[in-house]
Amino acid sequence: MSTAAIPGAPLPVRTPGSRARGRHRRPERPEIPVGSPPLVLAVPAAEGPESRPVVDELLSIVRSEQSGVEAAAAYLPNASGEATGPGVGDLIGQALAAGLPAPIVVPLLPGPHGFLAGLHRLAAERGATVTDVLGPHPLLAEAVHVRLSEAGLARADRARLFAITTAADGVVLTTVGGEEAAAAAEITGVLLAARLAVPVVAAALDVPGSVAAAVDHLRATGSQRPALAPLVIGPEADTELLATAAEETGCPSAAPLGAYPTVGQLIASTYLSALEVALTEAEQAREQEPEHDRADEQVAE
């Protein structure tokens, strides 16, 4: 019988669970101060049935990772130039009209992309901050590894030594954004190679011949079962590019990263890093204000 059923017994005291200790414990999540800049997830695609589910799921992960954050997605116009959803400029304007600071804009990209130049210009005109892209990062290497294992192209982890007859013995990490994006992807490729213990090279899907040349390089160096692993989240890459690369090279391909949880975690952590800088700068600016200005503000409050 529980003590709650005994007349006169004191109510049970609920004690918080002890925090996990050691270097693998999850860090405490910082609180988002009231009135902080909103998060705008800049999607390099029009809103549609292919992009919307991925983006909505990622925003859901961000909100679960960091409660209190105001997060919304901004989309590009469609091929006809028509707005398919709120754009970056629209969301910046809405935040300012609501009396909030200009948003922190996080590009939904794992690396360099032509979308970024226009995004930086637009944000600068409206006083908003644009963060770095999400990669290179070990969490992206983890996401690519999982997608490969889901496709039967890699072991789920190196501790499981069972044989996979379809496992790749070389990987081409495919991305979009030209040669600059492929060069940046090499860092994530090194991290992925360490996880898989097979050679990994990067190639750009939007540069003709880049993926085929990477596959030929792997075969020339001894790989008999090369595979393609997209380092793309999804909205930034034309699905035809992915299909064409697999068809032209004759290599199996894993799926794009999509709304894999670590992608949402990266979005949240990227926002938090930029928020910390913004709050520090605001505090420094406040400390540099003349004493009489601060006194006037306290009287007004």
Backbone bond lengths (Angstrom), bond angles and torsions (degrees), N, CA, C in turn:
res aa  C-N    CA-C-N  psi(-1)  N-CA   C-N-CA  omega(-1)  CA-C   N-CA-C  phi
1 M - - - 1.470 - - 1.522 108.40 -
2 S 1.321 114.73 136.61 1.460 118.20 179.50 1.513 109.92 -78.37
3 T 1.341 116.84 157.42 1.462 120.76 179.68 1.511 111.31 -65.15
4 A 1.357 116.98 -24.10 1.469 119.23 -179.42 1.513 111.35 -65.56
5 A 1.357 118.24 -21.57 1.464 121.34 -179.23 1.516 112.52 -90.08
6 I 1.323 120.57 -3.83 1.456 123.91 -178.65 1.536 108.87 -96.05
7 P 1.359 118.08 120.16 1.463 120.23 179.85 1.520 111.15 -57.35
8 G 1.322 115.70 134.15 1.454 121.01 176.12 1.512 114.00 83.72
9 A 1.322 116.64 -7.90 1.470 118.51 179.72 1.521 109.35 -73.60
10 P 1.333 116.76 143.24 1.464 118.82 178.82 1.517 110.39 -66.06
11 L 1.346 114.59 150.89 1.455 119.14 178.38 1.521 109.88 -66.21
12 P 1.302 117.23 144.37 1.467 119.25 178.71 1.524 111.02 -64.50
13 V 1.302 115.80 143.73 1.458 121.32 179.98 1.515 108.57 -96.68
14 R 1.324 115.79 126.58 1.462 120.14 179.80 1.527 108.56 -88.30
15 T 1.317 115.84 120.57 1.460 119.93 179.58 1.513 109.61 -105.66
16 P 1.324 117.58 139.32 1.457 119.47 179.85 1.520 111.27 -65.91
17 G 1.329 115.54 145.46 1.463 119.65 177.85 1.510 110.43 -65.83
18 S 1.319 115.40 147.27 1.458 118.87 179.96 1.515 109.81 -71.32
19 R 1.316 116.61 143.42 1.451 121.81 179.25 1.521 109.81 -74.19
20 A 1.324 114.85 143.66 1.459 119.01 176.35 1.522 109.27 -63.17
21 R 1.321 115.96 141.23 1.446 120.40 -179.24 1.524 110.61 -107.78
22 G 1.320 114.84 162.73 1.458 119.56 178.64 1.511 111.78 102.64
23 R 1.337 115.20 173.17 1.456 119.06 -173.32 1.515 113.20 -75.14
24 H 1.342 119.23 -10.81 1.454 121.04 -179.25 1.529 112.44 -96.62
25 R 1.329 117.24 1.22 1.467 117.77 -179.69 1.516 109.66 -71.36
26 R 1.320 116.29 151.43 1.458 122.41 179.64 1.521 109.61 -75.12
27 P 1.338 119.21 128.91 1.458 120.46 -179.93 1.520 111.31 -67.86
28 E 1.325 115.69 152.67 1.452 120.11 176.59 1.518 109.77 -65.43
29 R 1.318 115.78 142.37 1.455 119.69 -179.77 1.522 109.82 -83.38
30 P 1.330 117.70 128.26 1.459 118.92 177.84 1.524 110.71 -68.91
31 E 1.303 116.08 150.34 1.456 120.42 178.74 1.525 109.55 -80.87
32 I 1.318 115.78 143.66 1.456 121.11 176.80 1.525 108.16 -87.12
33 P 1.339 119.16 117.32 1.462 120.13 179.82 1.529 111.35 -62.37
34 V 1.318 115.82 146.18 1.458 120.66 176.80 1.529 108.92 -61.19
35 G 1.329 115.95 137.59 1.456 120.02 179.68 1.510 114.16 83.91
36 S 1.337 117.60 12.02 1.461 120.71 178.64 1.523 110.41 -71.79
37 P 1.331 117.14 159.40 1.471 119.64 177.05 1.527 110.82 -60.15
38 P 1.317 117.26 138.47 1.470 119.14 175.03 1.526 110.65 -69.02
39 L 1.318 115.29 164.34 1.466 122.06 174.97 1.522 107.78 -100.65
40 V 1.312 116.45 125.58 1.465 121.60 173.65 1.522 107.59 -112.70
41 L 1.314 116.24 118.37 1.455 121.97 177.89 1.527 107.62 -88.95
42 A 1.329 116.58 109.80 1.463 121.58 -176.43 1.523 109.58 -86.05
43 V 1.333 115.83 111.30 1.457 122.17 -175.60 1.530 109.30 -96.41
44 P 1.333 118.66 121.76 1.459 121.10 -178.50 1.524 112.72 -80.60
45 A 1.331 116.23 50.72 1.461 121.56 -178.35 1.518 108.73 -163.66
46 A 1.317 115.49 162.18 1.455 120.17 173.55 1.523 109.57 -75.22
47 E 1.325 115.77 152.93 1.464 119.49 176.52 1.523 108.95 -72.22
48 G 1.308 117.04 132.54 1.459 120.90 -178.71 1.504 111.06 -170.23
49 P 1.320 117.59 -177.52 1.465 121.56 -176.25 1.521 113.65 -64.40
50 E 1.343 118.64 -20.82 1.461 120.03 178.24 1.517 112.20 -87.64
51 S 1.338 116.90 -39.70 1.464 119.95 -176.15 1.523 113.29 -85.70
52 R 1.330 117.52 -36.13 1.468 120.50 -171.97 1.533 113.84 -60.74
53 P 1.348 120.02 -47.20 1.474 118.32 -178.90 1.523 113.11 -60.25
54 V 1.331 116.98 -40.50 1.468 120.31 179.26 1.521 110.53 -63.74
55 V 1.327 115.98 -47.02 1.462 120.39 -177.43 1.520 111.09 -65.94
56 D 1.317 117.25 -43.56 1.465 120.25 -179.99 1.526 111.17 -61.51
57 E 1.338 116.92 -41.15 1.459 120.13 179.83 1.522 110.83 -66.88
58 L 1.325 117.24 -39.90 1.463 120.12 178.30 1.522 111.36 -64.08
59 L 1.323 117.48 -41.07 1.464 119.98 177.23 1.530 110.77 -63.72
60 S 1.328 116.32 -36.50 1.463 119.66 177.04 1.527 110.60 -63.28
61 I 1.337 116.88 -40.53 1.464 120.65 177.87 1.525 110.46 -64.83
62 V 1.323 116.57 -41.97 1.469 120.97 179.51 1.527 110.28 -59.88
63 R 1.315 116.88 -45.47 1.467 120.18 -178.63 1.519 111.46 -67.02
64 S 1.327 117.49 -34.42 1.461 119.46 177.30 1.519 111.23 -72.88
65 E 1.335 116.78 -31.67 1.459 120.98 177.69 1.521 110.90 -70.84
66 Q 1.323 116.49 -36.91 1.461 120.51 -173.96 1.525 109.89 -139.37
67 S 1.323 115.96 90.97 1.463 119.38 179.27 1.520 109.81 -66.07
68 G 1.305 114.86 145.57 1.459 120.23 179.23 1.506 114.08 96.79
69 V 1.323 117.55 -11.20 1.456 119.61 -179.67 1.529 109.18 -80.45
70 E 1.322 115.50 136.35 1.463 121.49 173.96 1.519 106.91 -91.85
71 A 1.322 117.69 111.56 1.465 121.44 -173.84 1.517 110.70 -128.65
72 A 1.321 115.62 138.46 1.456 121.70 177.24 1.519 108.52 -149.32
73 A 1.333 116.15 160.00 1.462 121.50 -178.73 1.515 110.35 -106.29
74 A 1.337 115.74 143.28 1.455 122.76 175.37 1.516 108.65 -117.29
75 Y 1.328 116.69 136.13 1.452 121.85 -174.44 1.528 111.28 -117.24
76 L 1.331 115.11 163.71 1.454 121.90 174.32 1.526 109.81 -86.36
77 P 1.333 117.38 158.90 1.473 119.57 170.74 1.525 110.32 -64.25
78 N 1.336 116.84 160.20 1.459 119.81 178.06 1.525 110.66 -79.59
79 A 1.329 116.27 -174.83 1.465 120.51 -175.86 1.527 112.33 -61.89
80 S 1.330 117.70 -23.79 1.462 121.52 178.83 1.517 112.76 -87.20
81 G 1.338 116.29 0.71 1.455 119.88 -179.13 1.506 114.55 84.24
82 E 1.337 117.10 5.47 1.462 121.32 -179.57 1.524 110.28 -86.85
83 A 1.325 115.74 140.42 1.461 120.54 177.60 1.524 109.28 -67.86
84 T 1.326 116.31 129.54 1.461 120.92 179.70 1.521 111.94 -103.57
85 G 1.291 117.41 -6.98 1.457 124.11 -178.96 1.512 107.39 -177.78
86 P 1.309 118.23 177.08 1.468 119.58 -179.96 1.526 110.54 -61.03
87 G 1.334 116.25 136.18 1.447 121.55 176.34 1.517 111.09 -90.44
88 V 1.337 116.09 174.54 1.461 120.31 179.54 1.524 110.46 -59.95
89 G 1.328 116.56 -44.51 1.467 119.91 179.59 1.516 112.62 -60.84
90 D 1.347 115.84 -38.70 1.472 119.92 179.38 1.529 110.79 -62.55
91 L 1.328 117.25 -45.94 1.461 120.23 -176.55 1.530 111.70 -71.25
92 I 1.332 117.08 -33.04 1.462 118.95 175.09 1.521 109.45 -64.49
93 G 1.339 116.23 -44.78 1.462 119.94 178.87 1.513 112.80 -61.95
94 Q 1.337 117.48 -40.39 1.461 120.50 178.91 1.526 111.65 -63.62
95 A 1.327 116.44 -39.93 1.466 119.80 179.50 1.524 110.75 -65.39
96 L 1.310 117.31 -45.11 1.465 120.51 -179.57 1.523 110.86 -65.30
97 A 1.333 116.99 -38.76 1.459 120.52 178.98 1.529 111.46 -65.28
98 A 1.339 116.37 -28.07 1.466 120.52 178.85 1.527 112.30 -85.48
99 G 1.319 116.87 3.41 1.462 120.29 179.00 1.505 114.18 82.18
100 L 1.320 117.50 14.37 1.456 121.25 178.94 1.523 110.60 -93.95
101 P 1.323 117.18 159.84 1.466 119.08 173.47 1.528 110.62 -63.53
102 A 1.326 115.94 160.32 1.464 119.52 176.11 1.525 109.54 -58.48
103 P 1.320 118.34 139.47 1.473 121.40 -174.75 1.526 113.29 -64.44
104 I 1.324 114.03 162.02 1.466 122.63 168.66 1.517 106.50 -96.36
105 V 1.324 116.61 119.59 1.460 122.56 -174.76 1.530 109.36 -98.20
106 V 1.321 116.37 122.08 1.460 122.22 179.27 1.535 108.43 -109.96
107 P 1.330 118.41 114.89 1.469 119.44 178.22 1.528 110.91 -70.65
108 L 1.318 116.46 133.96 1.462 121.03 178.66 1.528 108.26 -83.92
109 L 1.318 115.31 70.63 1.459 122.16 -176.31 1.525 110.04 -143.73
110 P 1.333 117.92 142.11 1.464 120.01 176.58 1.522 113.14 -86.21
111 G 1.340 117.37 -9.71 1.461 119.86 -177.42 1.511 111.41 -167.07
112 P 1.335 118.04 -170.08 1.468 122.21 -179.01 1.528 112.25 -55.23
113 H 1.344 115.31 148.54 1.463 120.68 -177.47 1.522 108.15 -162.97
114 G 1.325 116.59 149.04 1.459 120.60 179.30 1.508 113.63 -62.78
115 F 1.312 118.51 -19.63 1.463 123.66 178.71 1.525 112.59 -63.89
116 L 1.328 116.61 -24.53 1.468 120.22 -169.99 1.518 113.88 -71.50
117 A 1.333 118.52 -35.40 1.469 120.73 -176.66 1.523 110.95 -60.18
118 G 1.326 116.85 -50.11 1.459 120.26 178.55 1.516 112.32 -65.01
119 L 1.323 117.17 -35.71 1.464 121.01 179.12 1.524 110.64 -63.26
120 H 1.330 117.17 -44.09 1.468 120.51 179.29 1.528 111.02 -64.20
121 R 1.331 117.44 -40.59 1.471 119.77 179.06 1.522 110.71 -62.91
122 L 1.317 116.40 -47.03 1.465 120.43 -178.44 1.519 111.20 -61.80
123 A 1.328 117.00 -44.90 1.465 120.49 -178.83 1.523 111.05 -65.70
124 A 1.335 117.40 -40.46 1.460 120.33 -179.42 1.530 110.89 -63.42
125 E 1.324 117.28 -37.28 1.469 120.50 179.12 1.515 111.67 -62.99
126 R 1.322 117.31 -27.43 1.465 121.13 -175.33 1.532 112.98 -110.50
127 G 1.324 116.16 7.01 1.459 119.96 175.30 1.512 115.19 76.21
128 A 1.336 117.72 22.44 1.461 121.02 179.99 1.529 109.92 -97.65
129 T 1.319 115.72 158.76 1.465 122.60 179.07 1.516 109.91 -99.91
130 V 1.328 116.78 134.60 1.462 122.37 173.36 1.524 108.13 -109.47
131 T 1.302 117.35 127.04 1.472 121.64 -179.43 1.527 110.33 -81.23
132 D 1.316 115.14 174.66 1.456 120.27 170.54 1.527 109.53 -67.91
133 V 1.335 115.98 164.75 1.466 120.44 173.43 1.529 108.95 -69.47
134 L 1.325 116.67 173.22 1.462 121.19 -171.46 1.527 114.11 -78.70
135 G 1.320 117.69 -18.42 1.456 119.62 -178.28 1.507 112.34 -124.48
136 P 1.324 114.69 173.39 1.474 128.43 0.02 1.520 111.75 -73.94
137 H 1.331 115.88 151.27 1.464 119.87 -177.74 1.529 109.33 -162.86
138 P 1.346 117.77 144.48 1.468 120.29 177.73 1.530 113.36 -57.62
139 L 1.325 118.14 -31.43 1.460 119.94 179.75 1.530 111.77 -66.40
140 L 1.328 117.17 -30.33 1.459 119.57 176.00 1.530 109.84 -70.77
141 A 1.338 116.55 -38.62 1.464 119.60 176.18 1.524 110.24 -61.46
142 E 1.322 116.85 -39.34 1.473 120.27 177.08 1.521 110.87 -61.73
143 A 1.337 116.42 -44.82 1.465 120.32 -178.90 1.522 111.42 -62.62
144 V 1.335 117.45 -42.51 1.468 120.93 178.14 1.529 109.89 -63.39
145 H 1.320 116.97 -42.33 1.468 121.69 178.83 1.534 110.39 -58.20
146 V 1.320 116.90 -45.18 1.465 120.35 -178.93 1.527 110.39 -64.59
147 R 1.332 117.19 -42.60 1.468 119.25 179.08 1.538 111.04 -62.82
148 L 1.323 117.64 -38.03 1.461 120.58 176.23 1.527 111.07 -63.79
149 S 1.331 116.08 -42.86 1.471 119.27 -179.31 1.524 110.89 -67.41
150 E 1.330 117.62 -35.31 1.468 120.94 177.78 1.535 111.18 -63.86
151 A 1.339 115.33 -31.52 1.461 120.02 179.29 1.524 112.14 -86.50
152 G 1.338 117.79 2.47 1.458 121.48 -179.55 1.507 113.43 74.98
153 L 1.351 116.67 21.17 1.456 121.51 -176.04 1.521 112.88 -104.22
154 A 1.322 117.35 -0.83 1.464 121.37 178.79 1.516 108.84 -158.90
155 R 1.325 116.05 155.65 1.460 120.32 172.47 1.514 109.00 -66.85
156 A 1.328 115.83 150.09 1.458 119.18 178.12 1.516 110.72 -64.19
157 D 1.343 117.61 -35.16 1.464 121.47 173.88 1.526 107.71 -158.66
158 R 1.320 116.19 161.08 1.453 120.86 -174.39 1.533 112.21 -73.39
159 A 1.340 117.13 -13.86 1.461 119.79 -179.94 1.533 110.99 -74.23
160 R 1.337 117.20 -23.33 1.455 121.19 -179.64 1.533 107.38 -93.03
161 L 1.292 116.59 111.05 1.448 120.61 -170.30 1.528 113.14 -97.39
162 F 1.334 117.89 14.79 1.451 118.60 177.59 1.531 109.76 -68.47
163 A 1.316 115.57 153.73 1.465 120.10 -175.08 1.527 110.82 -83.40
164 I 1.318 115.38 141.35 1.451 121.50 171.92 1.530 105.48 -122.26
165 T 1.316 117.06 109.35 1.462 120.02 -173.48 1.520 111.87 -67.66
166 T 1.341 116.94 -22.29 1.462 119.79 -179.83 1.525 112.34 -94.82
167 A 1.330 117.58 1.41 1.466 120.27 -176.51 1.525 110.18 -60.99
168 A 1.331 115.57 139.73 1.456 121.14 -179.83 1.523 109.95 -75.47
169 D 1.326 115.32 144.54 1.465 119.27 173.81 1.528 111.21 -107.43
170 G 1.315 115.94 15.88 1.460 123.53 174.38 1.519 108.00 -171.69
171 V 1.324 117.71 144.31 1.465 121.40 -174.66 1.525 110.12 -130.55
172 V 1.333 114.93 134.30 1.464 121.05 170.25 1.519 107.51 -102.65
173 L 1.319 115.74 115.62 1.462 122.05 179.23 1.524 107.64 -84.25
174 T 1.318 117.41 107.22 1.461 121.31 -174.34 1.521 110.99 -96.32
175 T 1.316 115.19 139.23 1.457 120.25 -179.58 1.517 109.62 -143.80
176 V 1.323 117.43 176.83 1.465 122.17 174.94 1.525 108.28 -125.31
177 G 1.327 115.67 154.00 1.451 119.77 -177.16 1.520 111.60 122.71
178 G 1.355 116.50 12.61 1.446 120.43 176.71 1.515 113.62 78.96
179 E 1.331 114.33 -168.43 1.462 120.66 -177.13 1.530 111.96 -62.94
180 E 1.330 117.50 -31.46 1.470 119.96 178.93 1.527 110.68 -63.21
181 A 1.326 115.57 -41.80 1.465 119.23 178.64 1.528 110.74 -66.98
182 A 1.342 116.99 -39.34 1.459 119.95 179.34 1.523 110.89 -64.20
183 A 1.342 116.64 -39.90 1.463 119.96 178.84 1.522 110.94 -64.21
184 A 1.341 116.68 -41.77 1.465 120.06 179.17 1.519 111.09 -67.09
185 A 1.342 116.64 -32.61 1.469 120.54 -179.53 1.522 112.67 -69.04
186 E 1.321 117.42 -17.48 1.462 120.11 179.63 1.531 111.37 -58.92
187 I 1.333 116.93 -33.10 1.471 120.01 -179.71 1.527 110.00 -65.81
188 T 1.332 116.07 -47.50 1.461 119.16 175.69 1.520 110.29 -62.57
189 G 1.349 116.54 -32.75 1.459 120.45 177.32 1.516 112.69 -62.07
190 V 1.331 116.65 -39.22 1.467 120.44 177.23 1.534 110.01 -62.81
191 L 1.322 116.25 -42.99 1.463 120.60 178.77 1.526 111.16 -64.06
192 L 1.338 116.08 -38.93 1.462 120.13 179.30 1.526 110.67 -68.57
193 A 1.328 116.95 -40.71 1.464 120.57 179.30 1.520 111.32 -60.96
194 A 1.337 116.26 -36.13 1.462 120.00 178.19 1.524 111.08 -66.37
195 R 1.329 117.11 -32.13 1.461 120.89 179.31 1.526 111.22 -76.42
196 L 1.339 117.43 -37.56 1.454 121.44 -172.81 1.523 113.51 -94.66
197 A 1.336 116.32 -21.20 1.464 121.43 -175.27 1.522 111.51 61.28
198 V 1.349 116.31 36.00 1.469 122.36 173.11 1.520 107.40 -136.25
199 P 1.339 118.60 158.14 1.462 120.09 179.35 1.528 111.81 -67.28
200 V 1.324 115.66 142.36 1.467 122.27 179.09 1.524 108.55 -132.30
201 V 1.315 116.59 129.73 1.467 121.81 174.28 1.527 108.28 -126.06
202 A 1.318 116.53 156.06 1.463 121.40 -178.01 1.517 110.34 -107.86
203 A 1.334 115.96 150.31 1.463 121.84 178.60 1.521 108.89 -150.97
204 A 1.339 114.97 154.79 1.460 120.90 -178.47 1.521 110.42 -98.82
205 L 1.312 116.79 123.26 1.457 121.78 178.65 1.520 112.12 -63.84
206 D 1.333 116.87 -30.10 1.459 120.72 -176.11 1.525 113.25 -95.17
207 V 1.326 117.64 14.59 1.468 122.68 172.17 1.518 107.31 -114.84
208 P 1.331 118.26 113.08 1.470 120.47 -176.70 1.529 112.36 -54.30
209 G 1.312 115.62 130.59 1.456 121.49 176.99 1.511 115.39 84.06
210 S 1.327 118.37 -8.12 1.462 120.96 -175.55 1.526 111.62 -66.35
211 V 1.320 117.10 -46.50 1.468 120.56 -177.75 1.526 110.32 -68.86
212 A 1.331 116.84 -42.72 1.464 120.33 179.69 1.523 110.98 -61.63
213 A 1.332 116.66 -40.11 1.465 119.94 179.08 1.525 110.97 -64.95
214 A 1.340 116.97 -38.45 1.466 120.49 179.05 1.532 110.86 -66.10
215 V 1.328 116.44 -40.19 1.466 120.08 178.21 1.533 109.85 -65.05
216 D 1.338 117.18 -43.13 1.467 120.56 178.08 1.529 111.00 -60.77
217 H 1.323 116.44 -37.99 1.465 120.03 178.64 1.530 110.88 -63.11
218 L 1.321 116.90 -43.96 1.463 119.97 179.23 1.529 111.05 -63.38
219 R 1.325 116.39 -42.98 1.467 119.32 -179.83 1.525 111.35 -65.75
220 A 1.342 115.95 -36.04 1.463 119.32 -179.99 1.522 111.99 -68.70
221 T 1.333 115.97 -23.60 1.468 119.85 -179.30 1.527 112.48 -98.93
222 G 1.342 116.52 11.16 1.455 119.30 171.47 1.515 116.92 112.95
223 S 1.330 119.52 -5.30 1.469 120.61 179.73 1.525 109.60 -74.95
224 Q 1.313 116.14 128.91 1.470 121.29 179.07 1.522 112.43 -103.61
225 R 1.330 116.53 -18.89 1.471 120.64 -178.89 1.531 110.01 -131.90
226 P 1.337 118.31 64.94 1.472 119.40 178.29 1.524 110.87 -70.41
227 A 1.316 115.40 150.52 1.466 121.58 179.03 1.522 109.00 -135.67
228 L 1.323 115.57 160.05 1.461 122.00 178.09 1.525 109.41 -102.60
229 A 1.326 115.43 137.79 1.468 120.81 179.23 1.527 108.16 -130.23
230 P 1.330 118.60 104.75 1.460 120.47 -177.70 1.531 112.97 -67.64
231 L 1.322 115.12 121.96 1.462 120.56 169.58 1.522 106.94 -94.91
232 V 1.304 115.37 59.14 1.459 122.92 178.36 1.522 107.62 -133.66
233 I 1.310 116.28 143.03 1.458 120.27 179.00 1.517 109.84 -77.33
234 G 1.334 116.10 -37.67 1.458 120.13 176.42 1.507 113.58 145.92
235 P 1.345 117.89 -62.87 1.465 118.96 -176.14 1.524 114.46 -60.51
236 E 1.337 117.72 -27.62 1.467 119.87 -175.22 1.515 113.12 -80.78
237 A 1.328 119.18 -9.66 1.459 121.93 -174.84 1.527 110.94 -119.18
238 D 1.304 116.02 133.58 1.463 121.43 174.17 1.526 108.28 -68.02
239 T 1.319 117.05 127.99 1.465 120.04 -178.48 1.531 111.86 -60.97
240 E 1.332 116.59 -26.33 1.459 119.25 178.42 1.528 111.47 -66.94
241 L 1.335 117.32 -31.93 1.455 120.42 177.70 1.529 110.59 -62.74
242 L 1.330 115.93 -42.87 1.466 120.37 179.85 1.523 111.22 -65.18
243 A 1.330 115.99 -44.26 1.464 120.01 -178.92 1.524 110.82 -66.76
244 T 1.328 116.55 -41.20 1.457 120.15 -178.46 1.523 111.51 -65.04
245 A 1.337 116.75 -40.58 1.470 120.19 179.66 1.523 111.19 -61.24
246 A 1.322 116.50 -43.02 1.460 119.96 179.48 1.524 111.39 -66.54
247 E 1.331 116.35 -39.91 1.465 120.38 -178.90 1.527 111.62 -68.66
248 E 1.333 117.13 -43.57 1.461 120.37 -176.46 1.520 112.53 -69.83
249 T 1.327 117.23 -32.83 1.469 120.28 -178.00 1.520 112.64 -92.62
250 G 1.329 117.57 -15.98 1.451 120.97 -176.18 1.521 112.99 69.71
251 C 1.338 116.40 22.21 1.471 120.74 -177.75 1.530 110.39 -105.32
252 P 1.323 117.54 141.98 1.467 119.50 172.44 1.525 109.77 -68.61
253 S 1.332 115.21 154.01 1.462 119.58 -177.60 1.514 111.00 -132.37
254 A 1.314 115.07 141.86 1.464 120.45 171.53 1.525 109.07 -76.75
255 A 1.317 116.81 172.38 1.459 121.96 178.79 1.530 110.45 -83.84
256 P 1.334 117.69 158.67 1.469 120.07 172.58 1.529 110.81 -58.74
257 L 1.319 116.01 164.99 1.469 120.74 -177.16 1.519 111.52 -64.57
258 G 1.331 117.51 -37.75 1.459 120.81 179.30 1.519 111.83 58.06
259 A 1.332 115.39 -139.48 1.467 120.65 -177.14 1.521 110.76 -95.20
260 Y 1.333 117.22 41.75 1.458 119.15 175.77 1.540 108.45 -60.98
261 P 1.340 118.76 138.45 1.479 120.78 -171.77 1.525 115.24 -53.30
262 T 1.338 118.08 -36.73 1.463 117.74 -177.10 1.524 111.97 -67.40
263 V 1.333 117.51 -24.01 1.469 119.68 175.87 1.534 109.35 -66.30
264 G 1.332 116.71 -44.00 1.462 119.97 175.65 1.517 112.34 -62.59
265 Q 1.337 116.22 -38.88 1.468 119.62 177.33 1.522 111.24 -62.79
266 L 1.335 116.59 -38.85 1.465 120.02 178.60 1.519 111.55 -65.70
267 I 1.321 117.05 -39.41 1.467 120.24 177.35 1.524 109.78 -60.76
268 A 1.338 116.62 -46.42 1.467 120.85 -179.67 1.521 111.46 -62.53
269 S 1.337 117.75 -45.56 1.463 120.20 -177.65 1.526 111.46 -69.01
270 T 1.340 117.27 -34.09 1.463 120.72 176.91 1.525 110.27 -64.50
271 Y 1.320 116.03 -43.30 1.471 120.32 176.33 1.519 111.37 -61.91
272 L 1.334 117.27 -45.42 1.463 120.60 -177.69 1.526 111.79 -62.96
273 S 1.322 117.50 -37.85 1.466 120.73 178.57 1.526 110.30 -64.03
274 A 1.339 116.27 -43.96 1.464 119.78 178.53 1.527 111.10 -68.03
275 L 1.333 116.98 -36.13 1.463 120.45 178.84 1.517 110.79 -63.97
276 E 1.331 116.94 -41.82 1.464 120.56 179.12 1.525 110.74 -59.74
277 V 1.332 116.64 -42.23 1.475 120.60 178.17 1.527 110.17 -64.10
278 A 1.343 116.69 -44.38 1.461 120.71 -178.66 1.531 111.60 -62.76
279 L 1.341 116.66 -42.71 1.463 119.82 -179.99 1.526 111.19 -67.58
280 T 1.326 117.16 -37.25 1.465 120.79 177.82 1.517 110.55 -64.61
281 E 1.331 116.89 -44.41 1.461 120.50 179.45 1.522 111.04 -64.48
282 A 1.330 117.16 -38.76 1.464 120.17 178.91 1.522 110.78 -65.03
283 E 1.331 116.84 -39.96 1.459 120.41 178.99 1.523 110.82 -67.12
284 Q 1.323 117.29 -41.00 1.463 120.28 178.29 1.522 111.00 -63.94
285 A 1.332 116.52 -40.35 1.462 119.78 178.28 1.521 110.78 -64.00
286 R 1.326 116.00 -37.42 1.462 119.91 179.78 1.525 110.92 -66.95
287 E 1.337 116.45 -39.64 1.461 120.07 179.74 1.523 112.63 -66.82
288 Q 1.324 116.77 -24.83 1.453 120.85 -179.55 1.522 113.33 -87.20
289 E 1.334 116.26 -5.86 1.462 119.09 177.47 1.526 110.47 -66.57
290 P 1.332 117.68 145.69 1.473 120.08 175.50 1.523 110.48 -58.62
291 E 1.328 115.37 148.53 1.465 120.85 -177.28 1.519 111.49 -56.89
292 H 1.339 117.97 -38.93 1.463 118.80 -175.60 1.524 111.41 -69.02
293 D 1.369 117.09 -30.31 1.458 119.38 177.20 1.523 110.73 -66.42
294 R 1.355 116.27 -41.86 1.458 119.24 178.94 1.521 111.47 -67.19
295 A 1.324 116.12 -34.92 1.467 120.04 177.80 1.521 109.95 -65.02
296 D 1.345 116.53 -40.11 1.460 119.99 178.28 1.535 110.79 -62.95
297 E 1.368 115.75 -39.61 1.458 118.96 179.28 1.535 111.14 -64.64
298 Q 1.343 117.20 -39.15 1.451 119.72 -179.19 1.524 110.38 -67.52
299 V 1.334 117.56 -36.99 1.466 120.71 177.35 1.509 110.30 -64.92
300 A 1.356 115.66 -41.93 1.459 119.74 -179.64 1.514 111.29 -63.97
301 E 1.365 115.72 -35.52 1.459 119.04 179.21 1.521 111.35 -68.48
